[in-house]
């Protein structure tokens, strides 16, 4: 046993080396090492995303409500201004009324001209027979009352009441 031949040593070495080479050359699936994944960061991320979404929706809803209130206030203001404009236009038309102007002029002592004269600019000649206005030249400016249409006020129909027989 102590004497080993060179071929047996070489053969033994080559066999071991060959076995090792074959073992190394074989494809094997390594066993999976179970490393527990940390769940806290993932849960925290998802929670933060959800909380951020809810807060964002609340802020958006609040800003939309504020915009709606502002729009309603502006609409009320526009309506009030439109009504004020209509009132002022009606007052202006009332002040421009020819009868009102004539009454105001009469109250100030003005009378309409009965015989006007005109100045021709070409030659400076007065055309017409001018005469000063007097209080006798005043016109009636009050409108006559509107006639009542007969169909609006028919004659009343009077019916005799007949006695009803009682049993």
C-alpha positions as CSV (number, residue, x, y, z in Angstrom):
1,X,0.0,0.0,0.0
2,X,2.8,2.3,0.6
3,X,4.0,1.9,-2.8
4,X,1.8,3.6,-5.2
5,X,2.6,3.6,-8.8
6,X,2.8,6.8,-10.7
7,X,0.0,5.8,-13.0
8,X,-2.3,5.0,-10.1
9,X,-1.5,8.3,-8.5
10,X,-2.0,10.2,-11.7
11,X,-5.1,8.1,-12.5
12,X,-6.5,8.8,-9.0
13,X,-5.7,12.5,-9.3
14,X,-7.2,12.8,-12.7
15,X,-10.3,11.0,-11.5
16,X,-10.8,13.4,-8.6
17,X,-10.1,16.4,-10.8
18,X,-12.5,15.0,-13.4
19,X,-15.2,14.4,-10.8
20,X,-14.7,17.9,-9.5
21,X,-14.8,19.3,-13.0
22,X,-18.0,17.4,-13.8
23,X,-19.6,18.6,-10.6
24,X,-18.6,22.2,-11.4
25,X,-19.8,21.9,-15.0
26,X,-23.3,20.6,-14.0
27,X,-25.9,23.3,-14.1
28,X,-27.8,23.3,-10.8
29,X,-30.5,25.7,-9.6
30,X,-29.2,27.3,-6.5
31,X,-31.5,27.3,-3.6
32,X,-33.3,30.5,-3.0
33,X,-32.3,32.4,0.1
34,X,-35.5,33.7,1.8
35,X,-34.7,37.2,2.7
36,X,-37.7,38.9,4.3
37,X,-38.6,42.0,2.3
38,X,-39.3,45.0,4.4
39,X,-43.1,45.8,4.1
40,X,-43.1,49.0,6.2
41,X,-41.6,51.3,3.4
42,X,-44.1,50.0,0.8
43,X,-47.1,50.3,3.1
44,X,-45.9,53.8,4.1
45,X,-45.6,54.8,0.4
46,X,-49.0,53.6,-0.5
47,X,-50.5,55.3,2.6
48,X,-48.8,58.6,1.7
49,X,-50.1,58.4,-1.9
50,X,-53.7,57.7,-0.7
51,X,-53.5,60.5,1.9
52,X,-52.0,62.9,-0.6
53,X,-54.8,62.0,-3.1
54,X,-57.6,62.6,-0.6
55,X,-56.0,65.9,0.6
56,X,-55.6,67.0,-3.1
57,X,-59.3,66.2,-3.8
58,X,-60.4,68.1,-0.7
59,X,-58.3,71.1,-1.7
60,X,-59.6,71.0,-5.3
61,X,-63.2,70.7,-4.1
62,X,-62.7,73.6,-1.7
63,X,-61.2,75.8,-4.5
64,X,-64.1,74.9,-6.8
65,X,-66.6,75.9,-4.1
66,X,-64.9,79.2,-3.5
67,X,-64.9,79.8,-7.3
68,X,-68.6,79.0,-7.4
69,X,-69.4,81.4,-4.5
70,X,-67.4,84.1,-6.3
71,X,-69.2,83.5,-9.5
72,X,-72.6,83.7,-7.8
73,X,-71.6,86.9,-6.1
74,X,-70.5,88.4,-9.4
75,X,-73.8,87.2,-11.1
76,X,-75.8,88.9,-8.3
77,X,-73.7,92.1,-8.7
78,X,-74.2,92.0,-12.5
79,X,-77.9,91.6,-12.1
80,X,-78.1,94.5,-9.6
81,X,-76.0,96.7,-12.0
82,X,-78.2,95.7,-14.9
83,X,-81.3,96.7,-13.0
84,X,-79.7,100.0,-12.0
85,X,-78.8,100.7,-15.6
86,X,-82.4,100.0,-16.7
87,X,-83.7,102.3,-13.9
88,X,-81.4,105.1,-15.0
89,X,-82.3,104.7,-18.6
90,X,-86.0,104.9,-17.7
91,X,-85.3,108.0,-15.7
92,X,-83.4,109.5,-18.6
93,X,-86.2,108.8,-21.0
94,X,-88.7,110.4,-18.6
95,X,-86.5,113.5,-18.4
96,X,-86.3,113.6,-22.2
97,X,-90.0,113.4,-22.6
98,X,-91.2,116.4,-24.7
99,X,-94.2,117.1,-22.5
100,X,-92.0,117.2,-19.4
101,X,-89.5,119.5,-21.2
102,X,-92.4,121.8,-22.2
103,X,-93.8,121.8,-18.6
104,X,-90.3,122.7,-17.3
105,X,-89.9,125.4,-19.9
106,X,-93.3,126.9,-19.0
107,X,-92.5,126.8,-15.3
108,X,-89.4,128.9,-16.2
109,X,-91.5,131.4,-18.1
110,X,-90.6,130.3,-21.6
111,X,-93.2,130.2,-24.4
112,X,-93.0,128.7,-27.9
113,X,-92.4,131.0,-30.8
114,X,-95.4,131.6,-33.0
115,X,-93.7,133.4,-35.9
116,X,-90.1,132.5,-36.2
117,X,-87.5,134.3,-38.4
118,X,-84.5,132.7,-40.0
119,X,-81.1,134.3,-40.9
120,X,-79.7,133.4,-44.3
121,X,-76.0,133.0,-44.0
122,X,-75.1,133.7,-47.6
123,X,-76.1,137.3,-47.6
124,X,-77.2,137.9,-43.9
125,X,-80.8,138.6,-44.8
126,X,-83.6,137.9,-42.3
127,X,-86.3,135.6,-43.8
128,X,-89.8,135.7,-42.3
129,X,-91.7,138.1,-40.1
130,X,-90.2,137.9,-36.6
131,X,-92.4,138.8,-33.7
132,X,-91.7,138.4,-30.0
133,X,-93.4,135.5,-28.2
134,X,-96.1,136.3,-25.6
135,X,-97.9,134.4,-22.9
136,X,-101.0,134.3,-25.2
137,X,-99.0,132.1,-27.6
138,X,-98.9,129.2,-25.1
139,X,-100.0,125.8,-26.3
140,X,-101.8,123.1,-24.4
141,X,-99.2,120.4,-23.7
142,X,-101.3,118.0,-21.5
143,X,-102.4,115.0,-23.4
144,X,-106.2,114.5,-23.5
145,X,-107.4,111.5,-21.5
146,X,-107.5,108.3,-23.4
147,X,-110.9,107.3,-24.6
148,X,-112.5,104.3,-22.8
149,X,-113.2,101.5,-25.2
150,X,-116.8,100.3,-24.9
151,X,-115.8,96.6,-24.9
152,X,-113.6,97.2,-21.8
153,X,-116.5,98.4,-19.7
154,X,-119.8,96.6,-20.7
155,X,-123.1,97.5,-19.2
156,X,-123.8,95.2,-16.2
157,X,-126.3,92.5,-16.7
158,X,-129.0,92.4,-14.0
159,X,-130.9,89.2,-13.6
160,X,-134.0,88.7,-11.6
161,X,-133.8,86.2,-8.9
162,X,-136.5,83.5,-9.2
163,X,-137.7,81.9,-6.0
164,X,-137.0,78.2,-5.7
165,X,-139.8,75.9,-4.7
166,X,-139.3,74.4,-1.3
167,X,-140.6,71.0,-0.5
